[in-house]
Amino acid sequence: MQCVLLVDDTGLFRVLAEVIPRRTNCRVIEARNGTEALAAARRENPDLVFLDADMTGMTGADVCRVLKADPHFARTPVVVAGTDAQGRDDSLKAGANDFLWKPLDEATFFDAFRRQLMILPREAARSPFGFAVTFWRDGVQYEGTIRDLAKGGFFVRTLEPQPVGARIEVAFDVPGRKSRRTVVAEAIVVRIAQEPERGLGCRFFRVAASSRAHLDDCLRVLSGGEAAAS
């Protein structure tokens, strides 16, 4: 089970700490200041960290800087939430992977959650099927099978290793309400999986308008139980 660390001294993440276990399969740990956050990170080894930029003492940017300087946490996604441009600039310079503006709302929070961990809320539309996919990186062609297709990204089962941060081009056919359509897109590798299935967690960063329509149509078909044409 993956673990999320929430750090604030004003209750910023209090409600979300209760919502996360209901909407995902993640475990939540909390800390009330920077010192507690660093101790919890070293003890629990979280997969994702959310920080309040405006904490007393060590700010969110301070905590982020310490974590990112530690090789053990250099690749751990860190998201900072704040109220001003200076806090945003300080957080990004410290190595934060994302910055959210306060006041936070649940939709924005879970959008960032999904981007960083490629974990979808349980109620989000996703496909349990597998689609054959061809993908390219630096002109070299690879093959795989897409699993857990969603609007924001996908998991591709493949034995071909790719590094986190690699940009790939993908093409795959999906079922629609009337016919099969081809989705063409660009994606970035955000996670590498070894067991139980070897593959890559990928996030879409550019999808053509026609392909986006095909993707949305496919997800409606699969989540709504409509019969797709073969």
Backbone bond lengths (Angstrom), bond angles and torsions (degrees), N, CA, C in turn:
res aa  C-N    CA-C-N  psi(-1)  N-CA   C-N-CA  omega(-1)  CA-C   N-CA-C  phi
1 M - - - 1.459 - - 1.530 109.21 -
2 Q 1.331 115.97 130.18 1.451 119.51 179.70 1.520 111.33 -76.36
3 C 1.330 115.42 157.21 1.455 121.55 -170.96 1.525 110.05 -124.86
4 V 1.331 116.64 136.61 1.456 123.19 178.64 1.523 109.12 -119.33
5 L 1.325 116.50 129.29 1.461 122.49 178.14 1.529 109.45 -102.07
6 L 1.339 116.82 123.76 1.466 123.15 178.43 1.520 108.60 -111.21
7 V 1.345 116.69 126.81 1.465 120.24 -173.60 1.524 110.20 -128.09
8 D 1.328 117.70 116.92 1.461 121.84 173.49 1.525 109.10 -162.41
9 D 1.331 116.18 160.97 1.459 120.14 -179.87 1.526 112.30 -116.92
10 T 1.338 116.83 14.22 1.469 119.94 -178.92 1.525 113.57 -130.57
11 G 1.325 117.18 5.49 1.463 119.85 -178.52 1.518 113.78 85.18
12 L 1.332 117.10 16.11 1.460 120.90 -178.62 1.523 112.18 -54.35
13 F 1.322 117.09 -41.46 1.472 121.21 -175.19 1.533 112.71 -102.01
14 R 1.347 118.01 11.66 1.461 120.49 -172.23 1.530 112.37 -58.70
15 V 1.309 116.86 -49.94 1.468 120.26 -178.62 1.520 110.49 -67.89
16 L 1.324 117.04 -40.93 1.455 120.66 -179.01 1.520 111.66 -64.41
17 A 1.322 117.39 -31.01 1.467 120.92 177.59 1.517 111.11 -61.14
18 E 1.332 117.06 -30.39 1.460 121.05 177.89 1.522 111.64 -82.84
19 V 1.336 116.55 -30.04 1.461 120.75 -176.14 1.529 112.05 -78.44
20 I 1.328 116.83 -37.29 1.472 120.37 -174.67 1.527 112.91 -53.45
21 P 1.339 120.54 -49.82 1.476 119.08 -179.49 1.521 113.37 -63.50
22 R 1.343 117.12 -27.37 1.458 119.42 179.26 1.526 111.77 -76.56
23 R 1.331 116.89 -30.89 1.462 120.27 -174.48 1.520 113.70 -100.09
24 T 1.315 118.06 -13.34 1.461 121.61 -179.82 1.524 108.67 -139.21
25 N 1.324 115.26 178.29 1.463 120.61 175.83 1.526 111.29 -98.98
26 C 1.327 117.24 23.04 1.455 121.14 -176.51 1.530 112.22 -93.30
27 R 1.312 114.67 148.27 1.460 122.45 173.64 1.523 108.51 -91.91
28 V 1.318 117.26 143.05 1.462 122.24 -178.03 1.525 110.26 -111.65
29 I 1.334 116.55 135.25 1.457 122.00 168.90 1.529 106.62 -124.92
30 E 1.326 116.58 151.04 1.456 120.86 -175.74 1.517 110.82 -128.05
31 A 1.334 114.45 151.27 1.460 121.35 174.70 1.520 108.36 -139.37
32 R 1.345 116.43 149.52 1.466 120.87 -173.44 1.520 113.77 -101.90
33 N 1.341 117.71 -5.80 1.464 120.61 177.76 1.525 108.99 -162.44
34 G 1.330 115.49 177.68 1.454 119.16 -175.96 1.508 114.06 -63.65
35 T 1.330 116.93 -39.77 1.466 120.09 -179.52 1.523 110.62 -62.96
36 E 1.343 116.71 -46.49 1.463 120.19 177.08 1.521 110.99 -62.25
37 A 1.335 116.47 -37.59 1.464 120.57 -177.98 1.526 111.10 -62.91
38 L 1.310 117.12 -45.29 1.466 120.44 -178.89 1.528 110.97 -66.31
39 A 1.323 116.17 -39.77 1.461 119.50 177.97 1.523 110.44 -65.15
40 A 1.342 116.98 -43.41 1.462 120.66 179.79 1.526 111.25 -64.91
41 A 1.332 116.79 -39.42 1.466 120.31 179.76 1.518 110.96 -62.38
42 R 1.319 116.64 -43.42 1.466 120.20 -178.49 1.523 111.56 -71.47
43 R 1.334 115.96 -28.70 1.466 120.00 180.00 1.525 112.21 -81.71
44 E 1.342 116.74 -41.38 1.469 121.49 -170.76 1.528 113.95 -102.09
45 N 1.347 117.75 -17.75 1.462 121.70 -179.41 1.536 111.66 52.94
46 P 1.329 118.26 63.15 1.472 120.81 -175.90 1.521 112.66 -66.41
47 D 1.326 115.64 155.78 1.462 121.65 177.46 1.525 111.79 -89.35
48 L 1.320 117.52 -16.64 1.461 123.03 -179.22 1.519 108.40 -155.54
49 V 1.350 116.43 141.48 1.457 121.40 -178.58 1.531 109.26 -126.88
50 F 1.331 116.58 130.90 1.462 122.92 171.57 1.523 108.16 -112.31
51 L 1.345 116.85 130.86 1.455 122.30 -176.86 1.523 110.91 -126.73
52 D 1.335 116.31 141.70 1.455 121.77 170.36 1.525 107.46 -82.66
53 A 1.324 116.90 125.40 1.460 120.51 -178.36 1.514 112.67 -66.43
54 D 1.344 117.08 -26.60 1.457 121.60 -167.21 1.520 114.27 -102.29
55 M 1.316 117.66 27.78 1.461 119.78 -179.40 1.529 111.31 -70.18
56 T 1.329 115.57 150.64 1.462 121.35 174.32 1.522 109.15 -74.05
57 G 1.330 116.12 143.64 1.460 119.08 -177.19 1.516 109.24 82.70
58 M 1.319 117.34 -121.96 1.465 120.69 175.08 1.523 109.19 -70.25
59 T 1.302 116.62 122.00 1.464 120.71 177.01 1.523 109.76 -78.38
60 G 1.332 115.59 172.79 1.457 118.92 175.74 1.515 112.31 -58.72
61 A 1.336 116.71 -39.66 1.461 120.51 178.52 1.526 110.79 -64.00
62 D 1.345 117.72 -38.58 1.462 121.06 178.67 1.526 111.14 -61.95
63 V 1.329 115.51 -46.32 1.468 119.61 -179.80 1.520 110.05 -64.34
64 C 1.312 116.24 -43.07 1.465 120.46 179.23 1.532 110.69 -59.32
65 R 1.325 116.60 -43.52 1.472 121.24 -178.27 1.528 110.76 -60.90
66 V 1.333 116.54 -43.12 1.470 120.28 179.93 1.526 110.40 -65.65
67 L 1.339 116.71 -43.65 1.469 119.79 -179.88 1.521 111.43 -62.79
68 K 1.324 116.53 -46.83 1.461 120.14 -175.89 1.529 112.41 -69.42
69 A 1.340 117.14 -21.38 1.459 120.35 176.99 1.520 112.16 -78.32
70 D 1.328 116.16 -15.41 1.466 121.81 179.01 1.528 108.53 -89.23
71 P 1.333 119.09 118.79 1.472 120.34 -178.54 1.526 113.25 -53.73
72 H 1.323 116.61 -28.30 1.467 119.68 -179.08 1.521 111.97 -67.09
73 F 1.346 116.78 -27.94 1.470 120.65 -177.36 1.525 113.07 -113.96
74 A 1.328 117.30 7.05 1.462 120.13 -174.42 1.525 112.72 -57.82
75 R 1.331 116.70 -31.59 1.466 120.61 -178.56 1.527 112.51 -103.42
76 T 1.319 117.87 3.96 1.464 120.42 177.00 1.522 109.21 -74.25
77 P 1.332 119.20 123.91 1.460 120.16 -179.90 1.526 111.41 -63.84
78 V 1.338 115.44 134.10 1.461 121.74 178.02 1.530 107.93 -126.27
79 V 1.323 116.21 127.74 1.463 122.82 177.99 1.523 108.48 -117.75
80 V 1.328 116.63 129.92 1.466 121.52 -178.85 1.527 108.37 -114.00
81 A 1.326 116.17 139.11 1.464 121.79 177.78 1.528 109.09 -115.16
82 G 1.345 116.54 130.66 1.458 119.64 -178.09 1.508 112.72 -152.34
83 T 1.337 115.28 -174.45 1.463 120.83 -172.63 1.519 114.31 -118.02
84 D 1.339 118.69 -9.32 1.465 118.07 -174.33 1.525 111.45 -140.66
85 A 1.325 114.28 163.41 1.460 121.11 -176.30 1.521 111.98 -65.07
86 Q 1.346 117.38 -34.33 1.459 119.71 178.95 1.523 110.97 -63.70
87 G 1.351 115.68 -43.09 1.457 119.01 176.88 1.519 112.02 -61.96
88 R 1.320 115.69 -38.71 1.465 119.78 177.81 1.521 110.49 -63.44
89 D 1.341 117.09 -48.79 1.467 120.86 -178.54 1.529 110.91 -61.63
90 D 1.338 116.58 -44.20 1.470 120.12 -179.89 1.526 111.01 -62.50
91 S 1.336 116.55 -39.75 1.470 120.80 -178.14 1.519 111.23 -67.52
92 L 1.315 117.03 -44.30 1.464 120.12 -179.24 1.527 110.92 -68.02
93 K 1.342 116.79 -37.35 1.467 119.30 176.20 1.523 111.44 -65.28
94 A 1.335 115.58 -30.33 1.473 120.10 179.04 1.526 112.21 -76.39
95 G 1.345 116.89 -8.92 1.459 120.28 177.47 1.509 115.56 108.65
96 A 1.348 117.67 8.64 1.469 119.72 179.78 1.522 110.55 -59.40
97 N 1.319 115.72 141.38 1.457 121.35 179.50 1.520 112.60 -81.07
98 D 1.340 116.67 -21.33 1.457 120.42 -178.95 1.525 108.37 -160.16
99 F 1.333 115.67 157.27 1.458 121.39 176.95 1.513 108.56 -133.31
100 L 1.335 117.03 131.78 1.459 122.84 179.83 1.524 109.33 -114.99
101 W 1.329 115.25 142.29 1.463 119.72 178.76 1.526 110.11 -87.43
102 K 1.322 115.34 136.70 1.452 120.99 173.21 1.531 109.22 -89.21
103 P 1.337 118.50 150.62 1.472 126.36 2.88 1.528 111.84 -72.98
104 L 1.325 114.96 144.16 1.461 121.32 -178.97 1.520 110.86 -79.79
105 D 1.323 115.84 145.89 1.462 119.94 168.34 1.518 107.80 -121.65
106 E 1.313 115.63 158.21 1.464 121.09 -172.76 1.519 112.27 -60.73
107 A 1.332 117.42 -40.15 1.468 120.44 -178.04 1.525 110.76 -63.52
108 T 1.332 117.22 -44.89 1.462 121.13 179.69 1.521 110.82 -64.15
109 F 1.316 116.09 -42.18 1.464 120.54 -179.78 1.528 110.57 -60.58
110 F 1.345 116.97 -48.65 1.465 119.18 -176.45 1.524 111.90 -73.46
111 D 1.323 117.74 -22.46 1.453 119.46 173.17 1.527 109.61 -65.78
112 A 1.328 116.54 -44.25 1.465 120.28 176.44 1.522 111.00 -65.79
113 F 1.313 116.54 -39.94 1.467 123.28 177.10 1.529 109.63 -55.00
114 R 1.338 116.04 -48.71 1.459 121.40 -178.81 1.522 111.80 -65.36
115 R 1.345 116.79 -42.87 1.460 120.00 -179.24 1.513 111.68 -59.71
116 Q 1.316 117.01 -40.50 1.461 120.15 -174.01 1.522 113.79 -82.00
117 L 1.326 118.03 -35.02 1.465 120.65 -175.68 1.519 114.01 -111.42
118 M 1.329 117.80 -8.08 1.462 121.21 -174.45 1.525 110.84 54.15
119 I 1.336 115.81 35.10 1.462 121.98 173.79 1.511 107.35 -109.29
120 L 1.313 117.02 127.95 1.456 120.83 -178.46 1.521 110.85 -97.58
121 P 1.337 117.68 145.33 1.460 119.06 168.72 1.514 110.33 -53.68
122 R 1.314 117.66 146.45 1.461 121.07 -173.34 1.516 113.00 -58.38
123 E 1.350 116.61 -31.22 1.463 118.09 -177.57 1.521 112.79 -84.81
124 A 1.344 118.60 -5.76 1.457 120.44 -177.80 1.522 110.82 -70.07
125 A 1.333 115.59 144.69 1.463 120.34 179.50 1.517 109.93 -66.19
126 R 1.303 116.78 131.77 1.460 120.97 176.65 1.512 108.32 -153.63
127 S 1.310 116.28 158.69 1.454 121.00 -177.09 1.512 110.94 -103.47
128 P 1.328 119.38 127.38 1.454 121.49 176.35 1.523 112.17 -86.01
129 F 1.332 117.18 0.41 1.453 120.55 -175.53 1.522 110.82 -88.25
130 G 1.336 115.54 172.18 1.450 121.39 177.08 1.514 110.04 -114.89
131 F 1.332 116.42 133.91 1.450 121.42 177.25 1.520 108.78 -119.70
132 A 1.336 117.56 132.33 1.461 120.99 174.26 1.522 107.80 -63.35
133 V 1.305 116.88 134.84 1.463 121.18 -177.83 1.523 109.90 -133.83
134 T 1.310 115.38 141.96 1.460 122.39 170.23 1.517 106.81 -108.75
135 F 1.329 116.50 132.87 1.460 118.30 176.43 1.524 110.14 -136.58
136 W 1.325 113.36 153.51 1.455 120.83 -175.68 1.514 110.04 -126.34
137 R 1.322 115.49 142.09 1.466 121.65 171.43 1.519 108.04 -138.28
138 D 1.308 115.19 122.38 1.469 121.90 -178.36 1.526 111.61 54.09
139 G 1.338 115.68 37.45 1.456 120.94 176.01 1.515 115.22 83.68
140 V 1.331 117.95 -4.29 1.468 121.37 179.89 1.528 108.31 -95.38
141 Q 1.341 116.38 133.68 1.464 121.26 -175.62 1.528 111.38 -95.15
142 Y 1.333 116.05 140.26 1.452 122.96 178.34 1.534 108.71 -133.70
143 E 1.322 115.58 163.98 1.463 120.98 177.96 1.522 109.72 -125.42
144 G 1.320 116.00 154.23 1.452 120.25 177.76 1.513 110.56 -168.33
145 T 1.327 115.47 -170.80 1.460 121.94 178.19 1.515 108.48 -130.33
146 I 1.317 116.85 124.74 1.458 121.14 179.84 1.526 110.07 -79.25
147 R 1.333 115.02 132.94 1.450 122.29 174.32 1.527 108.24 -125.17
148 D 1.328 116.91 154.68 1.467 121.42 175.26 1.524 112.86 53.27
149 L 1.301 115.40 49.56 1.460 121.17 177.56 1.525 110.71 -67.93
150 A 1.334 117.27 133.90 1.457 122.91 178.68 1.519 109.27 -144.90
151 K 1.323 117.05 173.02 1.463 120.47 -178.33 1.525 111.92 -61.83
152 G 1.315 116.47 -33.71 1.451 119.47 -175.58 1.508 115.45 -89.69
153 G 1.330 117.48 -16.69 1.455 118.39 -177.22 1.518 111.66 172.89
154 F 1.323 116.36 -159.62 1.457 120.82 -174.44 1.520 109.45 -164.78
155 F 1.328 114.39 165.82 1.460 121.11 170.61 1.518 106.96 -112.97
156 V 1.328 117.38 127.45 1.459 120.71 178.63 1.529 108.88 -110.27
157 R 1.307 114.64 121.72 1.460 120.14 176.87 1.529 108.12 -80.33
158 T 1.316 116.60 118.71 1.459 121.34 -177.33 1.516 109.62 -157.44
159 L 1.306 115.97 151.29 1.460 121.60 176.49 1.527 111.13 -94.32
160 E 1.341 116.13 -2.31 1.459 120.87 -178.37 1.531 109.28 -87.26
161 P 1.332 118.04 112.00 1.474 119.87 -177.09 1.528 111.67 -71.02
162 Q 1.333 115.39 141.68 1.461 122.79 174.81 1.520 107.20 -139.09
163 P 1.313 118.49 144.81 1.476 120.09 -178.29 1.521 112.16 -79.07
164 V 1.332 115.58 153.62 1.459 120.54 171.81 1.531 108.38 -59.63
165 G 1.321 116.52 134.99 1.456 121.65 -177.93 1.510 113.93 95.47
166 A 1.344 117.44 -9.98 1.466 120.23 179.67 1.525 110.57 -67.92
167 R 1.320 116.84 137.96 1.454 121.39 175.94 1.526 109.06 -97.16
168 I 1.314 115.52 131.43 1.458 120.53 -178.47 1.520 110.12 -129.07
169 E 1.333 115.76 154.97 1.457 122.54 171.55 1.526 107.06 -104.60
170 V 1.324 116.86 138.14 1.463 120.59 -176.72 1.520 110.46 -130.29
171 A 1.334 115.11 152.15 1.466 121.56 173.97 1.520 107.63 -145.79
172 F 1.346 116.21 130.37 1.456 119.73 178.79 1.519 109.35 -155.58
173 D 1.325 115.77 151.88 1.458 121.93 178.59 1.519 109.93 -90.05
174 V 1.330 116.00 140.58 1.461 121.02 178.00 1.522 108.75 -129.82
175 P 1.343 117.75 152.24 1.462 119.74 177.11 1.522 110.27 -77.64
176 G 1.314 115.80 144.40 1.452 121.79 174.55 1.509 109.47 -122.46
177 R 1.336 115.93 -174.42 1.460 119.16 -179.37 1.527 111.78 -73.70
178 K 1.348 117.06 -22.86 1.462 119.52 -177.71 1.521 112.80 -119.70
179 S 1.310 118.24 -29.32 1.464 120.50 -177.05 1.521 108.96 -163.10
180 R 1.314 114.98 173.14 1.453 119.73 175.34 1.520 108.71 -82.84
181 R 1.330 116.03 140.17 1.460 122.19 -178.53 1.521 109.06 -126.67
182 T 1.321 115.98 158.89 1.458 121.04 179.25 1.521 110.44 -105.09
183 V 1.327 115.27 130.07 1.461 121.79 175.11 1.526 108.20 -101.13
184 V 1.317 116.05 126.72 1.462 122.36 176.49 1.528 107.19 -120.00
185 A 1.326 117.24 129.19 1.461 119.69 -174.68 1.521 110.06 -156.59
186 E 1.322 114.26 169.63 1.452 122.16 170.84 1.523 107.60 -114.37
187 A 1.317 115.96 145.19 1.462 120.58 -176.55 1.518 109.44 -143.60
188 I 1.324 114.11 165.92 1.463 120.57 176.94 1.523 108.76 -123.87
189 V 1.324 117.15 138.49 1.462 122.08 179.11 1.528 108.84 -76.82
190 V 1.332 117.02 122.70 1.466 121.09 -178.62 1.526 112.52 -115.00
191 R 1.322 117.43 -10.91 1.467 119.23 -177.58 1.517 109.50 -155.75
192 I 1.330 116.68 143.69 1.463 123.03 175.96 1.518 107.89 -115.94
193 A 1.313 116.75 127.54 1.464 121.23 -179.60 1.527 109.90 -113.81
194 Q 1.317 115.71 140.85 1.464 121.27 178.42 1.517 111.63 -109.65
195 E 1.308 117.68 -45.98 1.463 123.05 -177.43 1.524 108.99 -135.25
196 P 1.334 119.56 147.07 1.471 127.00 -1.28 1.527 113.42 -78.68
197 E 1.340 118.12 -15.44 1.455 120.93 176.80 1.522 108.89 -121.24
198 R 1.325 116.15 128.37 1.454 119.91 176.42 1.517 108.86 -76.81
199 G 1.308 116.55 134.95 1.455 118.38 179.58 1.510 112.56 171.06
200 L 1.345 114.22 -163.83 1.454 121.38 -172.43 1.521 110.74 -130.67
201 G 1.313 117.66 129.54 1.459 121.79 168.82 1.514 107.86 -85.83
202 C 1.318 117.86 125.47 1.462 122.08 -173.84 1.523 111.02 -127.29
203 R 1.318 115.64 146.95 1.458 122.05 177.47 1.526 109.02 -116.15
204 F 1.333 116.76 130.01 1.453 120.43 174.99 1.529 109.80 -64.19
205 F 1.353 117.41 136.62 1.455 118.06 170.05 1.520 112.13 -126.76
206 R 1.315 117.71 -8.64 1.458 120.22 172.40 1.527 108.62 -153.05
207 V 1.335 116.57 118.35 1.465 122.31 178.63 1.527 107.42 -130.46
208 A 1.330 117.00 125.99 1.459 120.82 178.64 1.530 109.79 -60.67
209 A 1.339 116.39 151.30 1.462 120.80 -177.00 1.525 111.63 -56.41
210 S 1.320 117.70 -43.83 1.466 119.89 -179.86 1.521 111.27 -65.81
211 S 1.336 116.49 -39.12 1.460 119.79 178.85 1.526 111.20 -68.98
212 R 1.332 117.06 -35.31 1.463 119.87 177.19 1.520 110.30 -62.81
213 A 1.344 116.61 -40.03 1.461 120.07 177.64 1.520 110.68 -63.73
214 H 1.343 117.15 -41.51 1.465 120.62 178.36 1.529 110.52 -63.31
215 L 1.331 116.31 -42.31 1.462 120.86 -179.55 1.528 110.63 -63.59
216 D 1.327 116.49 -46.85 1.469 119.93 179.17 1.522 111.45 -61.46
217 D 1.334 115.88 -40.57 1.458 120.51 179.47 1.524 110.41 -63.27
218 C 1.332 116.17 -42.81 1.465 121.24 178.99 1.527 110.77 -60.75
219 L 1.325 117.63 -45.49 1.449 120.44 -178.43 1.524 112.01 -66.40
220 R 1.341 116.29 -34.26 1.464 119.08 175.66 1.506 110.52 -64.82
221 V 1.330 116.39 -43.27 1.460 120.65 179.33 1.524 110.97 -60.29
222 L 1.335 115.85 -47.78 1.460 119.86 -174.10 1.520 112.26 -73.04
223 S 1.316 117.67 -38.99 1.460 119.49 -179.35 1.512 112.38 -77.95
224 G 1.344 115.69 -26.82 1.456 118.77 -178.48 1.502 114.03 -92.81
225 G 1.345 116.24 -5.20 1.445 119.12 177.77 1.516 114.07 76.07
226 E 1.354 116.99 16.94 1.462 119.28 178.52 1.521 109.39 -73.53
227 A 1.290 116.72 149.09 1.462 121.00 179.72 1.512 109.03 -77.56
228 A 1.331 117.15 124.72 1.451 121.51 177.71 1.511 110.24 -92.68
229 A 1.335 114.22 147.28 1.466 118.42 178.70 1.506 109.53 -74.06
230 S 1.296 116.35 146.55 1.458 119.99 179.37 1.510 109.92 -93.80
